[in-house]
Amino acid sequence: MSDDSEKSQLTDGGWIAWFCSLEDHHFFCEVDEEFIRDSFNLYGLKPKFSHYEEALEMILQPDCPDEEDMQNEKFLRIYQDASDLYGLIHARFILTPRGLAIMREKYLSGRFGTCPRVLCERQNVLPLGLSEDLRTSRVKVYCPKCEEIYIPKRKCIDVDGAYFGCSFPHILLSAYTDLTVQPTTSVYIPKIYGFKIYKKKGSKFYQQPEHLTQMSYYCLLYTSDAADDLLCVDLGGRRIIKKK
């Protein structure tokens, strides 16, 4: 890449477009500024950050950082908060109708990658977090065909799983029934010289493990109409759904 193109990458467009164009940030979509400026959508985020106001101002800047900014220690401290703040806002935005539509197109175009499991035949995957809390786990990918989670092919080192949340793939697939994938029935059966192995898959003596780890996720839908349903809403106007 030439010096001119590197410089244009630092100076063209706003902070949001610049952030989403960084290497290994291809899972992100660009959150609408109107969504960010609506204080309702930011409920509960301020206490999580020591530089909240500065970080929010940075996210909404019409210009992206230049080389001098990226070498400024104070700027980098605020940038870390801005990255996490944008990520948590992003997790809420992709559950809205517009956010789901944008992520649907990215999913169909294969931007999130394909399932590494051979028997899933390159099924497209969706980004998923294992926790709603920051710094718990990096982003993973979920395959709707084998219904398992994997580490992305490109590890996305600085992309936290909380930037996508635990419920996004399941909400997307529920919202767009045309994306429904039938679970795979293809199972690998280990064999030696063509014979099934005693107590392994495919053997009549094989026993399914009795104790499997079950994970429960809490889906937080940040929608203005959530406040109408008083039986399942907390003080932030978030409809809470428990999914096992």
C-alpha positions as CSV (number, residue, x, y, z in Angstrom):
1,M,0.0,0.0,0.0
2,S,1.4,3.4,-1.0
3,D,2.0,6.3,1.5
4,D,-0.8,8.3,-0.1
5,S,-3.4,5.5,0.3
6,E,-2.3,4.9,3.9
7,K,-2.8,8.6,4.6
8,S,-6.2,8.7,2.9
9,Q,-7.3,5.7,5.1
10,L,-6.5,7.8,8.1
11,T,-8.2,11.1,6.9
12,D,-11.2,10.1,4.8
13,G,-14.7,9.7,6.4
14,G,-15.8,9.8,10.1
15,W,-14.6,7.9,13.1
16,I,-17.3,5.2,12.7
17,A,-16.4,4.4,9.1
18,W,-12.7,4.5,9.9
19,F,-13.1,2.1,12.9
20,C,-15.2,-0.4,11.0
21,S,-12.6,-0.4,8.1
22,L,-9.7,-1.4,10.4
23,E,-8.1,-4.8,10.0
24,D,-10.1,-7.6,11.6
25,H,-13.1,-5.3,12.1
26,H,-15.1,-6.7,9.2
27,F,-17.7,-8.2,11.6
28,F,-18.8,-4.7,12.5
29,C,-21.5,-2.7,10.8
30,E,-21.7,1.1,10.8
31,V,-24.1,2.2,13.5
32,D,-26.4,5.1,12.5
33,E,-25.5,8.4,14.2
34,E,-29.2,9.0,15.0
35,F,-29.2,5.8,17.0
36,I,-26.1,6.9,19.0
37,R,-27.5,10.4,19.7
38,D,-30.7,9.0,21.2
39,S,-29.9,8.8,24.9
40,F,-32.5,6.0,25.4
41,N,-30.3,3.7,23.4
42,L,-27.3,4.4,25.7
43,Y,-29.1,3.7,28.9
44,G,-26.8,2.1,31.6
45,L,-23.5,2.6,29.6
46,K,-22.1,5.7,31.2
47,P,-21.0,4.1,34.6
48,K,-18.9,1.5,32.7
49,F,-16.5,4.1,31.4
50,S,-14.1,6.6,33.0
51,H,-14.0,8.8,29.8
52,Y,-17.6,8.3,28.7
53,E,-18.3,11.9,27.4
54,E,-14.9,12.1,25.6
55,A,-15.4,8.6,24.1
56,L,-18.9,9.5,22.9
57,E,-17.6,12.7,21.4
58,M,-14.8,10.8,19.6
59,I,-17.2,8.3,18.1
60,L,-19.4,11.1,16.6
61,Q,-16.5,13.0,15.2
62,P,-16.8,13.7,11.4
63,D,-13.1,13.2,11.0
64,C,-11.1,10.1,11.7
65,P,-7.8,10.1,13.6
66,D,-4.5,11.0,12.0
67,E,-1.0,9.6,12.6
68,E,-0.3,12.2,15.2
69,D,-3.4,11.3,17.2
70,M,-2.5,7.6,17.1
71,Q,0.8,8.4,18.9
72,N,-0.8,10.6,21.6
73,E,-1.0,8.7,24.9
74,K,-4.1,10.6,26.2
75,F,-5.9,10.0,22.8
76,L,-5.2,6.3,23.0
77,R,-6.7,6.1,26.5
78,I,-9.9,7.7,25.3
79,Y,-9.7,5.6,22.1
80,Q,-9.9,2.4,24.2
81,D,-13.0,3.6,25.9
82,A,-14.4,4.7,22.6
83,S,-13.8,1.3,21.1
84,D,-15.6,-0.5,24.0
85,L,-18.4,2.1,24.0
86,Y,-19.0,1.7,20.3
87,G,-18.9,-2.0,20.7
88,L,-21.6,-2.1,23.3
89,I,-23.7,0.4,21.3
90,H,-23.2,-1.9,18.3
91,A,-24.5,-4.9,20.2
92,R,-27.8,-3.0,20.8
93,F,-28.0,-1.6,17.3
94,I,-27.7,-5.0,15.5
95,L,-30.9,-6.1,17.4
96,T,-32.9,-3.3,15.8
97,P,-34.8,-3.8,12.5
98,R,-32.2,-1.7,10.6
99,G,-29.3,-3.4,12.3
100,L,-30.6,-6.8,11.6
101,A,-31.1,-5.9,7.9
102,I,-27.5,-4.8,7.6
103,M,-26.1,-7.8,9.3
104,R,-28.4,-10.1,7.2
105,E,-26.7,-8.8,4.0
106,K,-23.3,-9.3,5.5
107,Y,-24.3,-12.9,6.5
108,L,-25.6,-13.7,3.1
109,S,-22.4,-12.4,1.4
110,G,-20.3,-14.6,3.7
111,R,-18.5,-11.7,5.5
112,F,-18.5,-13.6,8.8
113,G,-16.9,-16.6,7.3
114,T,-17.9,-20.3,7.0
115,C,-18.2,-23.2,9.4
116,P,-14.9,-25.1,9.8
117,R,-16.8,-28.4,10.3
118,V,-16.3,-30.4,7.1
119,L,-19.8,-31.9,7.2
120,C,-21.5,-28.5,7.3
121,E,-20.2,-27.9,3.7
122,R,-19.1,-24.3,4.2
123,Q,-22.3,-23.1,5.9
124,N,-22.1,-19.3,6.6
125,V,-21.7,-18.4,10.3
126,L,-22.7,-15.5,12.5
127,P,-20.7,-13.6,15.2
128,L,-21.6,-14.4,18.8
129,G,-20.4,-13.4,22.2
130,L,-20.2,-15.8,25.2
131,S,-21.0,-12.9,27.6
132,E,-22.6,-9.5,27.7
133,D,-19.7,-8.3,29.8
134,L,-16.5,-6.7,28.4
135,R,-13.2,-8.6,28.6
136,T,-14.7,-12.0,29.2
137,S,-14.2,-13.6,25.8
138,R,-13.3,-12.6,22.3
139,V,-15.9,-12.8,19.6
140,K,-16.8,-16.4,18.4
141,V,-18.8,-17.6,15.4
142,Y,-22.0,-19.7,15.5
143,C,-23.0,-22.2,12.8
144,P,-26.8,-22.5,12.4
145,K,-26.3,-25.9,10.7
146,C,-24.4,-27.8,13.4
147,E,-25.5,-25.3,16.1
148,E,-21.9,-25.1,17.5
149,I,-19.6,-22.2,18.2
150,Y,-16.0,-21.8,16.9
151,I,-13.1,-19.4,16.9
152,P,-13.2,-17.3,13.8
153,K,-10.6,-18.1,11.1
154,R,-9.3,-14.6,11.5
155,K,-9.0,-14.4,15.3
156,C,-10.1,-10.7,15.6
157,I,-7.8,-10.2,18.6
158,D,-9.2,-6.8,19.7
159,V,-12.9,-7.6,19.0
160,D,-14.7,-8.4,22.3
161,G,-17.6,-10.9,22.3
162,A,-19.7,-8.3,24.1
163,Y,-19.7,-6.2,20.9
164,F,-22.2,-8.7,19.5
165,G,-23.9,-10.2,22.6
166,C,-25.1,-13.7,23.3
167,S,-28.4,-13.5,21.4
168,F,-27.7,-11.9,18.1
169,P,-27.6,-15.0,15.8
170,H,-30.8,-16.4,17.2
171,I,-32.7,-13.2,16.9
172,L,-31.5,-12.7,13.3
173,L,-32.6,-16.3,12.4
174,S,-35.9,-15.8,14.1
175,A,-36.5,-12.5,12.4
176,Y,-35.7,-13.8,8.9
177,T,-37.3,-17.2,8.6
178,D,-36.0,-17.5,5.0
179,L,-32.5,-17.9,6.6
180,T,-33.6,-21.0,8.5
181,V,-31.1,-23.9,8.0
182,Q,-32.1,-27.5,8.8
183,P,-29.7,-28.9,11.4
184,T,-27.2,-31.3,9.8
185,T,-27.9,-35.0,10.1
186,S,-24.4,-35.9,8.9
187,V,-22.3,-37.4,11.6
188,Y,-18.7,-38.6,11.3
189,I,-18.4,-42.2,12.4
190,P,-14.9,-43.4,13.4
191,K,-13.9,-46.7,11.8
192,I,-10.8,-49.0,11.7
193,Y,-10.5,-50.8,8.4
194,G,-14.2,-50.2,7.8
195,F,-15.4,-51.5,11.1
196,K,-17.1,-49.3,13.7
197,I,-15.2,-48.9,17.0
198,Y,-16.6,-50.3,20.2
199,K,-18.3,-47.6,22.3
200,K,-17.6,-44.9,19.7
201,K,-20.2,-43.1,17.6
202,G,-22.0,-45.5,15.3
203,S,-21.5,-48.4,17.6
204,K,-24.6,-50.0,19.1
205,F,-22.7,-49.8,22.4
206,Y,-22.2,-46.1,22.2
207,Q,-23.8,-44.2,25.0
208,Q,-24.6,-40.5,24.8
209,P,-22.8,-38.5,27.6
210,E,-25.3,-37.9,30.4
211,H,-24.0,-34.6,31.6
212,L,-23.7,-31.9,29.0
213,T,-22.9,-28.3,29.7
214,Q,-25.9,-26.1,29.1
215,M,-25.5,-22.4,28.7
216,S,-28.3,-19.9,29.4
217,Y,-28.4,-16.5,27.7
218,Y,-30.3,-13.4,28.6
219,C,-31.5,-11.5,25.6
220,L,-31.8,-7.7,26.1
221,L,-33.9,-6.1,23.5
222,Y,-33.4,-2.3,23.5
223,T,-36.6,-1.2,21.8
224,S,-38.8,1.8,22.7
225,D,-41.9,-0.4,22.7
226,A,-40.4,-2.7,25.4
227,A,-41.7,-0.3,28.0
228,D,-45.3,-1.2,27.1
229,D,-44.8,-4.8,28.4
230,L,-44.6,-4.2,32.1
231,L,-44.4,-7.9,33.0
232,C,-41.0,-8.4,31.4
233,V,-39.2,-5.0,31.5
234,D,-36.6,-3.6,33.8
235,L,-36.0,0.1,34.7
236,G,-34.2,0.7,31.4
237,G,-37.1,-0.2,29.2
238,R,-35.4,-3.4,28.1
239,R,-37.5,-6.5,27.5
240,I,-35.8,-9.4,29.1
241,I,-36.1,-12.9,27.7
242,K,-34.4,-15.9,29.1
243,K,-33.3,-18.4,26.6
244,K,-31.8,-21.8,27.3
